[in-house]
């Protein structure tokens, strides 16, 4: 027969087994003696055994009652631990948040957000993974990260997309470069007579540049293809080429003192998205960080 015991049943049994007195146990439980007696009778019916020997003068555990008592304390402790874990997760006293993001964001925005979050919720563990767009989507879908900050938007039905900002591309060159003599907007196509430094074709930065030039029938062939923004900054600073980068990436090499020029309208814009699974929803900790990121850009 299927049993259906509640913590109320178990606490009543424990109180009576410890006091061996219906009156004292009823007081502890804020019940009447008749209500406690009925509760114990229902419990014994559920268990399928008599747990207490009752006389007019005493209440003692039966052999079945003693066997049952060996586990009741442990069950109640485990139940309380489980409930406390739930409360801790809801109150951000434990848990984990894992984020996948473009390298420019893991080096720029995320450390700032992580520091703010950790100051408020020091018991929640944080992790970050640098990932290009395609990898980021798979990590979200497979549940390896809570959400991703990325530039692509393939409109996959199982994922939710929230816009966070729009990244405008600017042209960078060394202060000694001929293009640094002017700060007015310049067409990207008019800069191709000079060597360019860019990222590999798989990077979203490169894909936006390729697409913008391809629309004008121009094939982009940079002189240098490198994976890291810092390397682009070093090459440009030493006069080895110019580069078109989004503002979030430029922030990482601001110390280079490079000359910036806007691109002629409409220019190149890279929308940035916060992407997460629709089901299941985000944990309280992950949703709190999500709200912090959205608030940062708003």
C-alpha positions as CSV (number, residue, x, y, z in Angstrom):
1,X,0.0,0.0,0.0
2,X,1.3,3.4,-0.9
3,X,2.1,5.6,2.1
4,X,1.6,9.4,2.1
5,X,3.4,10.7,5.2
6,X,3.9,14.5,5.8
7,X,6.5,16.2,7.9
8,X,3.6,17.0,10.3
9,X,3.0,13.3,10.8
10,X,6.7,12.7,11.4
11,X,7.1,15.6,13.8
12,X,4.1,14.3,15.8
13,X,5.5,10.8,16.0
14,X,8.9,12.3,17.1
15,X,7.4,14.4,19.8
16,X,5.4,11.5,21.2
17,X,8.3,9.1,21.1
18,X,10.5,11.6,23.0
19,X,8.0,12.6,25.6
20,X,6.1,9.3,25.9
21,X,3.2,11.5,27.0
22,X,0.2,12.6,24.9
23,X,-0.4,15.8,26.9
24,X,3.2,17.0,26.7
25,X,3.5,16.1,23.0
26,X,0.2,17.9,22.2
27,X,1.5,21.0,23.9
28,X,4.7,21.0,21.9
29,X,2.7,20.6,18.6
30,X,0.0,23.1,19.6
31,X,-2.6,20.4,19.2
32,X,-5.3,19.0,21.4
33,X,-4.7,15.5,22.8
34,X,-7.6,14.1,20.8
35,X,-6.2,15.6,17.6
36,X,-2.8,14.2,18.3
37,X,-4.3,10.8,19.1
38,X,-6.2,10.8,15.8
39,X,-3.1,11.9,13.9
40,X,-1.0,9.0,15.4
41,X,-3.8,6.6,14.6
42,X,-3.8,7.7,10.9
43,X,0.0,7.5,10.9
44,X,-0.1,3.9,12.2
45,X,-2.7,3.0,9.5
46,X,-0.4,4.5,6.9
47,X,2.7,2.6,8.1
48,X,0.7,-0.6,8.6
49,X,1.9,-1.3,12.1
50,X,1.3,-0.3,15.7
51,X,4.0,2.2,16.7
52,X,3.1,2.8,20.3
53,X,1.8,0.7,23.2
54,X,-0.7,2.8,25.1
55,X,-1.9,2.2,28.6
56,X,-3.7,4.5,31.0
57,X,-0.4,5.3,32.6
58,X,2.2,5.2,29.9
59,X,3.1,5.4,26.2
60,X,6.0,3.3,24.9
61,X,7.4,2.5,21.5
62,X,6.8,-0.9,20.0
63,X,9.5,-2.8,18.2
64,X,8.1,-1.4,14.9
65,X,8.1,2.1,16.5
66,X,11.7,1.9,17.5
67,X,12.7,0.8,14.0
68,X,10.7,3.7,12.6
69,X,12.2,6.2,15.0
70,X,15.8,5.4,13.8
71,X,15.0,7.0,10.5
72,X,12.5,9.8,11.4
73,X,15.1,12.2,12.7
74,X,17.3,11.7,9.7
75,X,14.3,12.2,7.3
76,X,13.3,15.4,9.0
77,X,16.9,16.7,8.9
78,X,17.2,15.9,5.2
79,X,13.9,17.6,4.5
80,X,15.0,20.7,6.4
81,X,18.4,20.7,4.6
82,X,16.6,20.4,1.2
83,X,14.3,23.3,2.1
84,X,17.2,25.4,3.3
85,X,19.0,24.7,0.0
86,X,15.9,26.0,-1.9
87,X,15.8,29.1,0.3
88,X,19.5,29.7,-0.2
89,X,19.1,29.5,-4.0
90,X,16.1,31.8,-4.0
91,X,17.9,34.3,-1.6
92,X,21.2,34.0,-3.6
93,X,23.1,32.4,-0.7
94,X,24.3,29.6,-3.0
95,X,24.3,28.7,-6.7
96,X,26.3,29.3,-9.8
97,X,26.1,31.6,-12.8
98,X,27.9,30.7,-16.0
99,X,28.1,33.1,-19.0
100,X,29.5,32.7,-22.5
101,X,30.5,35.9,-24.2
102,X,32.4,37.4,-27.1
103,X,36.1,38.0,-26.1
104,X,35.6,41.8,-26.3
105,X,32.9,41.5,-23.6
106,X,34.7,39.0,-21.4
107,X,37.6,41.5,-21.2
108,X,35.5,44.6,-21.0
109,X,31.9,44.5,-19.6
110,X,31.8,41.2,-17.7
111,X,34.6,41.8,-15.1
112,X,32.8,45.0,-14.1
113,X,29.4,43.2,-13.8
114,X,31.0,40.2,-12.0
115,X,32.7,42.4,-9.4
116,X,29.4,44.2,-8.7
117,X,27.5,41.0,-8.5
118,X,30.0,39.2,-6.2
119,X,30.1,42.2,-3.9
120,X,26.3,41.7,-3.4
121,X,26.2,37.9,-3.5
122,X,29.6,36.5,-2.5
123,X,28.4,32.9,-2.0
124,X,27.3,32.5,-5.7
125,X,30.0,31.0,-7.9
126,X,30.7,32.7,-11.2
127,X,32.3,31.4,-14.4
128,X,32.8,32.9,-17.8
129,X,33.7,31.3,-21.2
130,X,35.0,33.1,-24.2
131,X,33.0,32.0,-27.2
132,X,32.3,33.0,-30.7
133,X,28.6,33.2,-31.8
134,X,28.1,29.7,-33.0
135,X,29.8,28.1,-30.0
136,X,27.9,30.4,-27.6
137,X,24.5,29.3,-29.0
138,X,25.4,25.6,-28.6
139,X,26.6,26.1,-25.0
140,X,23.3,27.8,-24.1
141,X,21.2,25.1,-25.8
142,X,23.1,22.3,-24.1
143,X,22.8,24.0,-20.7
144,X,26.6,24.5,-20.3
145,X,26.0,28.2,-19.6
146,X,23.0,30.1,-18.3
147,X,23.1,32.7,-21.0
148,X,25.4,34.2,-23.7
149,X,26.3,37.7,-24.8
150,X,26.8,37.6,-28.5
151,X,26.3,39.4,-31.8
152,X,24.5,36.9,-34.0
153,X,20.8,36.5,-34.0
154,X,19.8,33.3,-35.9
155,X,16.3,33.3,-34.5
156,X,16.3,29.8,-33.2
157,X,12.9,29.0,-31.7
158,X,14.1,27.4,-28.5
159,X,16.1,30.5,-27.5
160,X,15.1,33.9,-26.1
161,X,16.9,37.0,-27.4
162,X,17.1,40.3,-25.6
163,X,18.8,43.3,-27.2
164,X,21.4,44.9,-25.0
165,X,23.1,47.5,-27.1
166,X,24.3,48.4,-30.6
167,X,28.0,48.4,-31.3
168,X,29.1,51.0,-33.8
169,X,32.3,50.4,-35.8
170,X,35.0,53.1,-36.0
171,X,38.3,53.2,-37.9
172,X,41.5,53.1,-35.9
173,X,44.9,54.2,-37.0
174,X,48.1,55.4,-35.4
175,X,48.4,59.1,-34.6
176,X,51.2,59.3,-37.2
177,X,49.1,57.7,-40.0
178,X,48.0,59.9,-42.9
179,X,44.4,59.1,-42.0
180,X,44.9,60.7,-38.6
181,X,45.1,64.1,-40.1
182,X,41.4,64.3,-40.3
183,X,38.6,63.3,-37.8
184,X,35.6,63.5,-40.2
185,X,33.6,60.4,-41.2
186,X,35.3,58.2,-43.8
187,X,34.0,55.4,-46.0
188,X,35.5,52.0,-45.2
189,X,36.0,51.4,-48.9
190,X,38.2,54.5,-49.1
191,X,40.6,53.0,-46.5
192,X,41.4,49.8,-48.4
193,X,44.4,51.3,-50.2
194,X,46.2,51.0,-46.8
195,X,46.9,47.6,-45.1
196,X,44.2,46.5,-42.7
197,X,44.4,44.5,-39.5
198,X,41.3,42.4,-38.8
199,X,40.1,39.2,-37.1
200,X,39.6,35.8,-38.8
201,X,36.5,35.2,-40.9
202,X,34.8,33.2,-38.1
203,X,34.7,36.3,-35.8
204,X,31.6,38.4,-35.8
205,X,33.7,41.5,-36.1
206,X,35.1,40.2,-39.4
207,X,31.7,39.0,-40.6
208,X,30.2,42.5,-40.3
209,X,33.0,44.0,-42.2
210,X,32.9,41.3,-44.9
211,X,29.2,41.8,-45.3
212,X,29.4,45.6,-45.5
213,X,32.0,45.5,-48.3
214,X,30.5,42.5,-50.1
215,X,27.3,44.6,-50.6
216,X,29.5,47.0,-52.6
217,X,31.1,44.2,-54.6
218,X,34.4,44.5,-52.7
219,X,36.3,41.5,-51.3
220,X,38.0,42.3,-48.0
221,X,41.6,41.0,-47.8
222,X,43.3,42.3,-44.7
223,X,47.1,42.3,-44.5
224,X,47.0,40.7,-41.0
225,X,44.4,38.3,-39.5
226,X,44.8,37.9,-35.7
227,X,42.5,36.5,-32.9
228,X,43.1,39.1,-30.2
229,X,42.1,42.7,-29.9
230,X,45.3,43.5,-28.0
231,X,47.3,42.2,-31.0
232,X,45.3,44.4,-33.4
233,X,46.0,47.4,-31.1
234,X,49.7,46.7,-31.1
235,X,49.9,46.3,-34.9
236,X,47.9,49.5,-35.5
237,X,49.9,51.5,-33.0
238,X,53.1,50.5,-34.7
239,X,51.8,51.7,-38.1
240,X,51.4,48.3,-39.7
241,X,47.9,48.9,-40.7
242,X,44.5,50.4,-39.9
243,X,41.5,48.6,-38.4
244,X,37.7,48.8,-38.2
245,X,36.5,47.7,-34.8
246,X,33.3,48.0,-32.8
247,X,33.3,50.4,-29.8
248,X,33.2,47.6,-27.2
249,X,36.5,46.2,-28.6
250,X,38.1,49.7,-28.9
251,X,37.6,50.2,-25.2
252,X,40.1,47.4,-24.5
253,X,42.9,49.2,-26.4
254,X,42.1,52.8,-25.4
255,X,45.5,53.0,-23.7
256,X,47.2,52.8,-27.1
257,X,46.0,56.4,-27.8
258,X,44.9,55.5,-31.4
259,X,43.2,58.0,-33.6
260,X,39.5,57.2,-34.2
261,X,37.4,58.1,-37.1
262,X,33.7,57.4,-37.6
263,X,32.5,55.6,-40.7
264,X,30.3,57.4,-43.2
265,X,26.6,56.7,-42.7
266,X,25.1,54.2,-42.5
267,X,28.4,52.8,-41.2
268,X,28.5,49.4,-39.6
269,X,26.5,48.4,-36.6
270,X,26.8,45.2,-34.6
271,X,23.7,44.5,-32.4
272,X,24.6,42.7,-29.2
273,X,22.1,40.2,-27.6
274,X,21.6,38.4,-24.4
275,X,20.5,34.9,-25.3
276,X,19.1,32.2,-23.0
277,X,16.9,29.1,-23.2
278,X,13.2,29.7,-23.0
279,X,12.7,26.5,-21.0
280,X,13.7,25.9,-18.3
281,X,13.9,29.5,-17.1
282,X,16.9,31.1,-15.5
283,X,17.9,30.5,-11.9
284,X,17.4,33.3,-9.5
285,X,21.1,34.1,-9.5
286,X,21.4,34.0,-13.3
287,X,18.3,36.2,-13.7
288,X,19.7,38.7,-11.2
289,X,22.9,39.0,-13.3
290,X,20.8,39.2,-16.5
291,X,19.0,42.2,-15.0
292,X,22.2,43.8,-13.9
293,X,23.6,43.6,-17.5
294,X,20.4,45.0,-19.0
295,X,20.4,47.8,-16.5
296,X,24.0,48.6,-17.3
297,X,23.1,49.3,-20.9
298,X,19.8,51.0,-20.2
